[in-house]
Amino acid sequence: MCSGGGMLMTRGALFLHFKGFTNIGELDEYTGVKVLWLENNAISRIENLEKLVELRQLYLHHNLIENIENLELLTNLDTLNLCNNCIRKISGLKCLVSLHSLLLANNSLCLAEDLAGLSECPSIIVLDLSNNRIKDETVIEVLASLPNLGVLTLMGNPITKTIPNYRKAMIARIPTLKHLDDMPVFPSERRTVDAWFTGGTEAEAAERQKLHKEEHERSMRMWEEYENLVSSSRSHTTTPAPEIPRDHNVPSLNHTPSSPSPDTETNQSQSPTDDSPVIPSPESHVPINPGSIGSQQCPPLEEEDSAPDTTTSPNKEAGVTYDLLDVD
């Protein structure tokens, strides 16, 4: 990026807008410029652009320019914006073989002869003539001579109100038109307009019915395709999946373990785990062998839960009398 003297250049674009310039000075040191912004100044003449041979886009809107001139060497120019100037006649476009967009809104164009210079530039695709003073109906002949015209803007001119069936007439006379004013030209509209242009309103009505029938048939075909797709998907989902062989020892995902029998529960409750303490059962209790305490002998115990009598009582089985022992 370089700047100096109020100039700013970045990435091939030179910005000289809103500077109050009254004329275009020497730009020899900016020969590589591809985009030049000179809008919103007080420039009255196009000049000193001969060295900018690589220029692609030139923006000169909102100035005081009256004539299109001195552009012969700009053969690579693609876009020319001259909106909001004082141009009364289109000229000087013959050498602009690469020009695709020409913007001339808010000028002083009036008659068909003022637009005759457009025929010298057949490469034009986008043409903006809005908000001029065009009222000559023969201007349609000039516009129809542009073989590549695809986008045309004429709103804000008296011609849009004086030509009967303005939109239909423009679409019918310019077969390459894809966008007129603020609305695109769809293929269906093109068909009805062509039918109206050749056969009148009756042919237009017949073409509309034909379009309606075609649209209905297309909708029915789409519906049938949708139903076929749904039925096909249903047929795939209702087909049973093949049974996958598996080992008989591997339980199934849907297998529900049966409840254990009472005997099994008893055995499981009696078999302790490695970490749980072993608690003997009453059946496994072994009686304590009789021993001697002091000089007396103790008889064998009959029952585990029977408590010894603290008083002197005869033994029914052995016939031995036991006294309460005083053990120090």
KEKE-3310 file (N, C-alpha, C; in steps of 0.2 Angstrom, whole numbers, plus 5000, padded with zeros to 4 digits):
npx = (5004:5003:5004:5001:5000:4986:4982:4978:4982:4979:4981:4980:4970:4965:4961:4953:4942:4930:4938:4937:4942:4943:4948:4955:4971:4989:4992:5003:5012:5005:5002:4999:4986:4971:4958:4949:4944:4935:4924:4911:4917:4922:4923:4924:4927:4933:4949:4967:4969:4976:4987:4984:4982:4979:4967:4952:4940:4931:4926:4916:4905:4893:4898:4903:4902:4900:4902:4906:4922:4939:4943:4948:4960:4958:4956:4954:4944:4930:4920:4910:4905:4895:4885:4874:4878:4880:4877:4872:4871:4876:4892:4908:4911:4916:4928:4929:4930:4929:4919:4907:4898:4888:4884:4872:4863:4852:4855:4855:4848:4837:4831:4829:4840:4850:4854:4859:4873:4875:4874:4887:4894:4893:4896:4890:4882:4875:4865:4861:4849:4841:4830:4831:4827:4820:4809:4805:4798:4804:4816:4817:4821:4834:4839:4836:4845:4857:4866:4870:4863:4858:4853:4843:4839:4826:4817:4809:4809:4799:4795:4792:4779:4772:4773:4762:4758:4771:4781:4779:4781:4795:4801:4798:4803:4817:4826:4836:4835:4836:4834:4823:4822:4817:4814:4817:4817:4808:4809:4795:4788:4794:4789:4775:4775:4780:4770:4760:4765:4765:4752:4742:4731:4723:4731:4741:4733:4731:4744:4747:4738:4744:4756:4752:4747:4758:4766:4757:4759:4772:4772:4765:4773:4784:4778:4775:4787:4792:4783:4786:4799:4797:4789:4799:4809:4801:4799:4812:4814:4805:4809:4815:4829:4844:4847:4861:4873:4879:4889:4884:4886:4887:4878:4862:4857:4844:4842:4835:4839:4835:4825:4834:4833:4826:4834:4846:4848:4850:4862:4870:4870:4876:4889:4903:4911:4928:4932:4923:4919:4919:4906:4900:4887:4873:4872:4885:4891:4902:4902:4910:4924:4924:4932:4944:4942:4951:4950:4939:4929:4921:4906:4900:4892:4875:4866:4868:4862:4858:4859:4871:4866:4865:4863:4864:4861:4854:4861:4853:4857:4870:4870:4878:4882:4884:4893:4892:4906:4919:4930:4945)
npy = (4994:5011:5028:5046:5063:5064:5052:5035:5018:5001:4984:4984:4994:5010:5024:5038:5046:5057:5069:5081:5084:5093:5090:5076:5071:5068:5051:5043:5035:5025:5014:5001:5000:4992:4995:5010:5023:5037:5044:5055:5068:5084:5082:5086:5081:5066:5061:5059:5045:5036:5029:5019:5005:4992:4994:4989:4992:5007:5020:5033:5040:5052:5065:5078:5075:5077:5071:5055:5050:5048:5035:5026:5017:5009:4994:4983:4987:4983:4987:5001:5015:5028:5035:5048:5060:5072:5067:5068:5061:5045:5039:5035:5022:5012:5006:4999:4984:4974:4978:4975:4979:4994:5008:5020:5028:5041:5052:5063:5057:5056:5054:5041:5042:5047:5036:5028:5025:5014:5003:5001:4994:4979:4970:4972:4967:4971:4984:5000:5011:5019:5031:5042:5053:5046:5044:5040:5028:5021:5017:5004:4997:5000:4994:4981:4978:4974:4960:4953:4957:4955:4960:4973:4990:5001:5008:5022:5030:5040:5031:5019:5020:5024:5015:5002:4988:4987:4978:4966:4969:4973:4961:4952:4958:4958:4945:4939:4944:4942:4948:4961:4978:4978:4964:4947:4938:4924:4907:4902:4914:4919:4910:4913:4926:4926:4918:4927:4938:4932:4926:4934:4937:4926:4915:4917:4913:4900:4895:4897:4888:4876:4877:4875:4862:4855:4858:4852:4838:4836:4838:4827:4816:4818:4815:4802:4796:4799:4791:4778:4777:4777:4765:4756:4758:4753:4740:4735:4736:4727:4714:4699:4698:4688:4673:4673:4662:4656:4651:4638:4640:4653:4666:4672:4689:4692:4683:4678:4675:4660:4659:4654:4637:4632:4623:4626:4639:4637:4629:4638:4648:4641:4640:4648:4663:4668:4679:4681:4678:4662:4654:4643:4630:4625:4611:4607:4608:4603:4594:4599:4590:4581:4588:4590:4600:4606:4595:4588:4579:4583:4579:4574:4586:4587:4595:4609:4621:4620:4626:4624:4618:4628:4623:4609:4594:4579:4568:4560:4551:4547:4546:4554:4566:4583:4597:4615:4622:4631:4641:4648)
npz = (5000:4996:4999:4997:4994:4996:4990:4990:4989:4987:4985:4971:4969:4967:4977:4976:4980:4986:4987:4981:4969:4953:4941:4932:4936:4931:4931:4929:4937:4942:4934:4935:4941:4944:4948:4949:4959:4958:4962:4968:4967:4959:4945:4928:4916:4907:4907:4904:4907:4899:4901:4910:4906:4911:4918:4925:4932:4933:4942:4942:4946:4953:4949:4937:4924:4906:4894:4887:4884:4878:4881:4874:4874:4885:4884:4892:4901:4911:4919:4920:4928:4928:4934:4940:4934:4921:4908:4891:4880:4873:4869:4862:4865:4857:4857:4868:4871:4880:4889:4901:4910:4911:4919:4920:4927:4933:4924:4909:4898:4884:4871:4858:4849:4858:4864:4854:4853:4861:4853:4847:4856:4858:4868:4880:4895:4907:4910:4916:4915:4923:4930:4921:4907:4897:4885:4872:4863:4853:4858:4861:4850:4849:4861:4859:4850:4856:4858:4869:4881:4897:4909:4913:4917:4918:4926:4933:4921:4909:4899:4904:4908:4896:4886:4881:4890:4896:4902:4897:4883:4883:4887:4877:4866:4868:4868:4876:4889:4906:4918:4922:4927:4944:4945:4942:4926:4924:4917:4915:4914:4903:4893:4893:4889:4877:4870:4872:4864:4851:4849:4856:4870:4871:4867:4877:4888:4885:4886:4899:4905:4900:4907:4920:4920:4917:4928:4938:4934:4936:4950:4954:4949:4958:4970:4968:4967:4980:4987:4983:4988:5001:5003:4999:5009:5020:5016:5018:5031:5037:5034:5041:5051:5048:5058:5069:5071:5087:5101:5112:5125:5127:5134:5129:5124:5127:5137:5152:5169:5178:5193:5208:5216:5232:5239:5233:5237:5251:5251:5245:5255:5265:5261:5264:5258:5253:5260:5270:5288:5296:5303:5314:5313:5323:5322:5320:5332:5344:5359:5374:5381:5397:5410:5424:5439:5451:5464:5460:5448:5433:5426:5409:5398:5395:5387:5377:5380:5393:5409:5423:5439:5453:5466:5477:5469:5465:5452:5439:5430:5433:5447:5456:5468:5467:5473:5476:5469:5476:5469:5470)
capx = (5000:5006:5000:5004:4996:4979:4981:4978:4982:4980:4979:4978:4964:4967:4955:4953:4935:4928:4944:4936:4945:4940:4950:4960:4978:4993:4993:5008:5016:5000:5000:4996:4980:4965:4952:4950:4938:4935:4917:4910:4922:4919:4927:4919:4929:4937:4955:4973:4969:4979:4993:4981:4980:4976:4961:4946:4934:4932:4920:4916:4898:4893:4903:4900:4904:4895:4903:4910:4927:4946:4943:4950:4965:4956:4953:4952:4939:4925:4914:4911:4900:4894:4878:4873:4882:4876:4878:4866:4872:4881:4896:4915:4911:4917:4934:4928:4928:4928:4914:4901:4893:4888:4879:4871:4857:4852:4858:4850:4846:4830:4828:4832:4846:4854:4856:4862:4880:4875:4875:4894:4897:4889:4898:4887:4877:4872:4864:4857:4847:4835:4829:4833:4821:4819:4802:4805:4797:4809:4822:4817:4825:4841:4841:4835:4851:4862:4865:4871:4860:4854:4850:4841:4835:4823:4812:4810:4809:4793:4794:4789:4772:4769:4772:4757:4761:4778:4786:4779:4784:4802:4804:4797:4808:4824:4825:4842:4834:4836:4832:4821:4820:4818:4812:4820:4813:4809:4807:4788:4786:4796:4785:4769:4776:4781:4764:4756:4767:4763:4745:4738:4729:4721:4737:4744:4729:4732:4751:4747:4735:4749:4761:4749:4746:4765:4767:4754:4762:4779:4771:4763:4779:4788:4774:4775:4794:4792:4779:4791:4805:4794:4788:4805:4812:4797:4801:4819:4814:4801:4812:4818:4837:4846:4850:4868:4875:4883:4891:4878:4888:4887:4871:4859:4856:4838:4841:4833:4841:4829:4826:4836:4828:4827:4840:4852:4849:4853:4869:4874:4871:4881:4896:4905:4916:4934:4933:4918:4920:4916:4901:4898:4880:4872:4873:4892:4894:4905:4902:4917:4925:4924:4939:4944:4943:4953:4950:4932:4928:4915:4903:4899:4886:4870:4863:4872:4859:4856:4863:4872:4862:4870:4862:4866:4855:4857:4862:4849:4860:4876:4869:4883:4880:4889:4892:4895:4913:4922:4936:4949)
capy = (5000:5017:5034:5052:5068:5062:5046:5028:5012:4995:4978:4986:4998:5017:5027:5046:5048:5063:5073:5088:5086:5096:5086:5070:5073:5063:5045:5038:5031:5020:5010:4994:5000:4989:4998:5017:5026:5044:5046:5061:5074:5089:5081:5087:5078:5060:5062:5057:5038:5032:5024:5014:5000:4986:4996:4984:4995:5014:5023:5041:5042:5058:5070:5083:5073:5078:5066:5049:5051:5047:5028:5021:5013:5005:4989:4978:4989:4978:4990:5009:5018:5035:5037:5054:5065:5076:5065:5069:5056:5040:5039:5033:5015:5007:5002:4995:4977:4970:4981:4971:4983:5001:5011:5027:5030:5048:5057:5067:5054:5057:5051:5035:5044:5048:5029:5025:5023:5008:4998:5001:4990:4973:4966:4975:4963:4974:4991:5003:5018:5021:5038:5047:5056:5042:5044:5038:5021:5017:5015:4997:4995:5001:4989:4974:4976:4972:4953:4949:4961:4951:4964:4980:4994:5007:5011:5030:5034:5040:5026:5013:5022:5026:5009:4998:4981:4988:4973:4960:4971:4972:4954:4949:4961:4957:4938:4937:4947:4938:4952:4968:4982:4975:4957:4942:4935:4917:4904:4902:4921:4920:4907:4916:4932:4924:4916:4933:4942:4929:4925:4938:4935:4919:4911:4917:4909:4893:4893:4896:4881:4871:4877:4873:4855:4852:4858:4846:4832:4836:4837:4820:4812:4819:4812:4794:4794:4799:4785:4772:4777:4775:4758:4753:4758:4749:4733:4733:4736:4721:4708:4697:4698:4681:4672:4673:4656:4657:4646:4637:4642:4660:4667:4677:4696:4692:4677:4680:4669:4658:4660:4648:4633:4633:4619:4630:4645:4634:4627:4645:4652:4638:4640:4655:4666:4668:4684:4681:4674:4655:4654:4636:4629:4621:4604:4605:4609:4597:4595:4599:4584:4583:4589:4591:4606:4604:4587:4586:4578:4586:4575:4577:4590:4584:4599:4615:4627:4619:4629:4620:4620:4631:4620:4602:4590:4572:4566:4555:4546:4544:4545:4557:4572:4588:4603:4621:4623:4638:4641:4654)
capz = (5000:4996:4999:4996:4990:4996:4986:4993:4984:4990:4981:4964:4969:4969:4980:4975:4980:4991:4987:4979:4963:4947:4935:4933:4934:4929:4935:4926:4941:4944:4928:4937:4944:4940:4950:4951:4962:4958:4963:4973:4966:4954:4939:4922:4910:4907:4904:4907:4909:4894:4904:4914:4902:4915:4922:4924:4934:4933:4945:4941:4948:4957:4946:4933:4917:4901:4888:4888:4880:4880:4884:4868:4876:4890:4881:4897:4905:4912:4923:4920:4932:4927:4937:4943:4930:4916:4901:4887:4874:4874:4864:4864:4868:4852:4858:4874:4868:4886:4894:4902:4915:4910:4923:4918:4930:4935:4919:4906:4892:4883:4865:4856:4846:4863:4866:4848:4854:4864:4848:4846:4861:4859:4874:4887:4898:4912:4908:4920:4913:4927:4932:4916:4904:4891:4883:4865:4862:4848:4861:4862:4845:4851:4866:4856:4845:4860:4858:4876:4886:4901:4915:4911:4922:4915:4930:4934:4915:4907:4894:4908:4908:4890:4882:4883:4892:4896:4904:4892:4877:4884:4888:4871:4861:4870:4870:4880:4895:4912:4924:4920:4933:4950:4945:4937:4921:4925:4911:4914:4912:4896:4889:4893:4886:4870:4868:4871:4858:4844:4848:4860:4876:4871:4867:4883:4893:4884:4888:4906:4907:4899:4912:4926:4919:4918:4935:4941:4932:4940:4957:4954:4948:4964:4975:4967:4969:4987:4990:4981:4992:5008:5003:4998:5015:5024:5015:5020:5039:5039:5032:5047:5050:5048:5064:5069:5075:5092:5105:5116:5132:5128:5135:5124:5127:5130:5142:5159:5173:5182:5201:5211:5221:5240:5241:5230:5241:5257:5250:5244:5262:5270:5258:5265:5254:5256:5264:5276:5293:5297:5309:5314:5314:5329:5321:5320:5338:5347:5366:5378:5385:5404:5413:5431:5442:5457:5465:5458:5441:5430:5421:5402:5398:5391:5382:5376:5382:5400:5414:5429:5445:5458:5472:5477:5466:5462:5445:5438:5426:5436:5454:5459:5471:5466:5477:5472:5470:5477:5466:5472)
cpx = (5004:5002:5004:5000:4989:4977:4982:4977:4983:4977:4977:4972:4967:4961:4957:4946:4934:4934:4943:4939:4941:4942:4954:4967:4982:4993:4998:5011:5011:4998:4998:4990:4975:4958:4953:4944:4939:4928:4917:4915:4918:4922:4922:4921:4934:4943:4961:4973:4972:4984:4990:4978:4977:4970:4955:4940:4935:4925:4920:4909:4899:4898:4899:4901:4898:4895:4907:4916:4934:4946:4946:4955:4964:4952:4951:4947:4932:4919:4915:4904:4900:4887:4879:4878:4877:4877:4871:4866:4877:4885:4903:4915:4914:4923:4934:4926:4926:4922:4908:4895:4894:4882:4878:4865:4858:4856:4853:4848:4839:4828:4832:4839:4852:4857:4859:4869:4881:4877:4882:4897:4893:4891:4894:4882:4873:4871:4859:4855:4841:4836:4833:4827:4819:4811:4800:4804:4801:4815:4823:4821:4832:4843:4840:4841:4857:4862:4866:4868:4856:4851:4849:4837:4833:4818:4814:4810:4801:4791:4790:4781:4768:4768:4767:4760:4769:4783:4785:4782:4792:4805:4803:4802:4815:4824:4831:4841:4833:4833:4830:4819:4822:4815:4815:4815:4813:4807:4799:4785:4788:4791:4778:4769:4776:4774:4759:4758:4766:4756:4740:4736:4726:4726:4741:4740:4731:4739:4751:4743:4740:4754:4758:4748:4753:4767:4764:4757:4768:4778:4769:4769:4783:4785:4775:4782:4795:4789:4783:4797:4803:4793:4794:4809:4808:4799:4807:4818:4810:4804:4816:4826:4839:4849:4857:4870:4880:4884:4885:4880:4888:4879:4868:4858:4849:4837:4840:4835:4835:4831:4829:4832:4830:4833:4847:4854:4852:4860:4873:4875:4876:4888:4899:4910:4923:4935:4928:4920:4916:4912:4899:4891:4879:4873:4880:4895:4896:4905:4909:4918:4926:4931:4938:4945:4945:4953:4943:4932:4921:4912:4902:4892:4881:4867:4867:4869:4857:4861:4865:4868:4867:4868:4864:4860:4858:4857:4858:4852:4866:4875:4874:4881:4886:4887:4895:4902:4915:4929:4939:4952)
cpy = (5006:5023:5041:5057:5067:5056:5040:5023:5006:4989:4980:4991:5005:5021:5035:5049:5053:5067:5080:5090:5088:5093:5080:5072:5067:5057:5040:5033:5025:5016:5003:4994:4996:4992:5005:5020:5033:5047:5052:5066:5079:5088:5082:5084:5072:5061:5059:5050:5034:5027:5019:5008:4993:4988:4991:4988:5002:5017:5030:5043:5048:5063:5075:5082:5074:5073:5060:5049:5049:5040:5023:5016:5008:4999:4983:4981:4985:4982:4998:5012:5026:5038:5044:5059:5069:5074:5065:5064:5051:5039:5036:5026:5010:5003:4998:4988:4972:4972:4977:4975:4991:5004:5018:5030:5038:5053:5061:5064:5055:5053:5044:5036:5045:5041:5025:5022:5017:5002:4997:4996:4984:4968:4967:4969:4966:4981:4994:5010:5021:5029:5043:5050:5053:5042:5041:5030:5017:5015:5007:4994:4995:4995:4982:4973:4974:4964:4949:4953:4956:4954:4971:4983:5000:5010:5018:5034:5034:5034:5020:5014:5023:5020:5004:4991:4982:4982:4967:4962:4971:4965:4951:4952:4959:4949:4935:4940:4942:4942:4959:4972:4978:4967:4953:4940:4927:4913:4903:4909:4922:4916:4910:4922:4931:4922:4922:4937:4939:4928:4929:4934:4928:4914:4911:4913:4902:4890:4893:4890:4876:4871:4874:4865:4852:4853:4853:4840:4831:4835:4829:4815:4812:4815:4804:4792:4794:4792:4778:4772:4775:4768:4754:4752:4753:4741:4730:4732:4730:4715:4706:4696:4690:4680:4670:4667:4659:4651:4645:4639:4649:4662:4672:4683:4696:4686:4680:4674:4667:4658:4653:4644:4634:4629:4623:4635:4643:4633:4634:4648:4648:4638:4647:4657:4666:4673:4685:4676:4667:4655:4647:4636:4625:4614:4602:4606:4603:4598:4595:4593:4586:4583:4589:4598:4605:4597:4584:4584:4580:4581:4578:4581:4586:4588:4606:4621:4626:4622:4625:4623:4622:4627:4613:4598:4584:4572:4560:4549:4542:4543:4548:4564:4577:4594:4609:4622:4630:4638:4648:4656)
cpz = (5000:4996:4999:4992:4990:4993:4991:4989:4988:4986:4974:4963:4971:4971:4980:4976:4986:4992:4985:4972:4957:4941:4937:4931:4932:4933:4932:4930:4944:4938:4929:4940:4940:4942:4952:4953:4962:4959:4968:4973:4962:4947:4933:4916:4911:4904:4908:4910:4904:4896:4908:4910:4905:4919:4920:4926:4935:4936:4945:4942:4953:4955:4942:4926:4912:4895:4890:4882:4883:4884:4879:4870:4882:4888:4886:4902:4905:4915:4922:4923:4931:4929:4940:4940:4926:4909:4897:4881:4875:4868:4867:4867:4863:4853:4864:4873:4874:4891:4895:4906:4913:4914:4922:4921:4932:4930:4915:4899:4891:4877:4863:4853:4852:4865:4860:4849:4858:4859:4846:4851:4863:4865:4881:4889:4903:4910:4912:4917:4917:4929:4927:4913:4898:4890:4876:4865:4858:4852:4862:4856:4846:4856:4864:4852:4849:4861:4865:4882:4890:4907:4912:4916:4919:4920:4932:4927:4913:4902:4898:4908:4901:4885:4885:4885:4892:4897:4899:4885:4877:4884:4881:4865:4862:4873:4875:4887:4901:4918:4921:4926:4939:4951:4940:4932:4921:4918:4910:4912:4905:4891:4888:4889:4878:4866:4867:4865:4851:4843:4852:4866:4876:4871:4874:4889:4892:4887:4896:4909:4906:4904:4919:4926:4920:4925:4940:4940:4936:4947:4958:4954:4955:4969:4974:4969:4976:4990:4988:4986:4999:5008:5002:5005:5020:5023:5017:5028:5041:5038:5039:5046:5051:5055:5064:5074:5081:5097:5110:5123:5133:5129:5130:5128:5130:5135:5149:5164:5177:5190:5204:5216:5228:5242:5239:5235:5248:5256:5249:5251:5266:5267:5259:5259:5257:5261:5270:5281:5294:5303:5309:5316:5320:5328:5321:5326:5341:5355:5369:5382:5393:5406:5421:5434:5449:5458:5463:5451:5439:5425:5414:5402:5393:5386:5383:5380:5390:5404:5420:5435:5450:5465:5472:5475:5464:5455:5444:5435:5430:5444:5458:5462:5470:5470:5474:5474:5471:5475:5467:5466)
residu = (MET:CYS:SER:GLY:GLY:GLY:MET:LEU:MET:THR:ARG:GLY:ALA:LEU:PHE:LEU:HIS:PHE:LYS:GLY:PHE:THR:ASN:ILE:GLY:GLU:LEU:ASP:GLU:TYR:THR:GLY:VAL:LYS:VAL:LEU:TRP:LEU:GLU:ASN:ASN:ALA:ILE:SER:ARG:ILE:GLU:ASN:LEU:GLU:LYS:LEU:VAL:GLU:LEU:ARG:GLN:LEU:TYR:LEU:HIS:HIS:ASN:LEU:ILE:GLU:ASN:ILE:GLU:ASN:LEU:GLU:LEU:LEU:THR:ASN:LEU:ASP:THR:LEU:ASN:LEU:CYS:ASN:ASN:CYS:ILE:ARG:LYS:ILE:SER:GLY:LEU:LYS:CYS:LEU:VAL:SER:LEU:HIS:SER:LEU:LEU:LEU:ALA:ASN:ASN:SER:LEU:CYS:LEU:ALA:GLU:ASP:LEU:ALA:GLY:LEU:SER:GLU:CYS:PRO:SER:ILE:ILE:VAL:LEU:ASP:LEU:SER:ASN:ASN:ARG:ILE:LYS:ASP:GLU:THR:VAL:ILE:GLU:VAL:LEU:ALA:SER:LEU:PRO:ASN:LEU:GLY:VAL:LEU:THR:LEU:MET:GLY:ASN:PRO:ILE:THR:LYS:THR:ILE:PRO:ASN:TYR:ARG:LYS:ALA:MET:ILE:ALA:ARG:ILE:PRO:THR:LEU:LYS:HIS:LEU:ASP:ASP:MET:PRO:VAL:PHE:PRO:SER:GLU:ARG:ARG:THR:VAL:ASP:ALA:TRP:PHE:THR:GLY:GLY:THR:GLU:ALA:GLU:ALA:ALA:GLU:ARG:GLN:LYS:LEU:HIS:LYS:GLU:GLU:HIS:GLU:ARG:SER:MET:ARG:MET:TRP:GLU:GLU:TYR:GLU:ASN:LEU:VAL:SER:SER:SER:ARG:SER:HIS:THR:THR:THR:PRO:ALA:PRO:GLU:ILE:PRO:ARG:ASP:HIS:ASN:VAL:PRO:SER:LEU:ASN:HIS:THR:PRO:SER:SER:PRO:SER:PRO:ASP:THR:GLU:THR:ASN:GLN:SER:GLN:SER:PRO:THR:ASP:ASP:SER:PRO:VAL:ILE:PRO:SER:PRO:GLU:SER:HIS:VAL:PRO:ILE:ASN:PRO:GLY:SER:ILE:GLY:SER:GLN:GLN:CYS:PRO:PRO:LEU:GLU:GLU:GLU:ASP:SER:ALA:PRO:ASP:THR:THR:THR:SER:PRO:ASN:LYS:GLU:ALA:GLY:VAL:THR:TYR:ASP:LEU:LEU:ASP:VAL:ASP)
# end
